[in-house]
Amino acid sequence: MTTSSWQVERRDRILRAARESLEEQEYEAIQMRDVAQRAGVALGTLYRCFSSKEHLYAAVVTDWGSRSAFAASGASPETRVRARVHGVITAYERQPQFYRAHVTLQSSADPNARELLTEFARDARDALAAEVAVLGRAPADDAATMLWALITSRLTHAIYRGGDVGEIHRIADKFVDLLVPRLRDEQAGKS
């Protein structure tokens, strides 16, 4: 089945309306009928595009993550991994309601939402691993898994319990500092 350009535009309009709603209020307060109205579509149309509120917001969080400051640039693996880590932390710091929605959605029973969130987590981990790929596949995957776990556990503390986001940046930098000698050795060996 092919998707026509008007269907893609309608889906994008729904995602934009849902994202704007999340920028203005917490996930739990958002009503699907309000998102449909904001997007200019019937509620039934919204549910033909997304199986549930969880599915819609898993798509929103995934889309937001891919468009936000999760990107990285820099000449060295060290610079790129630091930029990506700090980009993730800063994006969630600026939009904590996206993090809270993401956490809430982790317990969704909707298979479409679970699939999107699994893909989001895999892509986030893979993006971190790509920044330190010079270490080799398994060590890069391990480092990325540890970094993602560090980021999310500390973000949970900061966002739900009023912890210091600056502390997350500091701890993430300390973790990257542990990788730096190996990154530099591997980079020198590849030159």
Beta strands, then each sheet from edge to edge (+ up, - down):
end
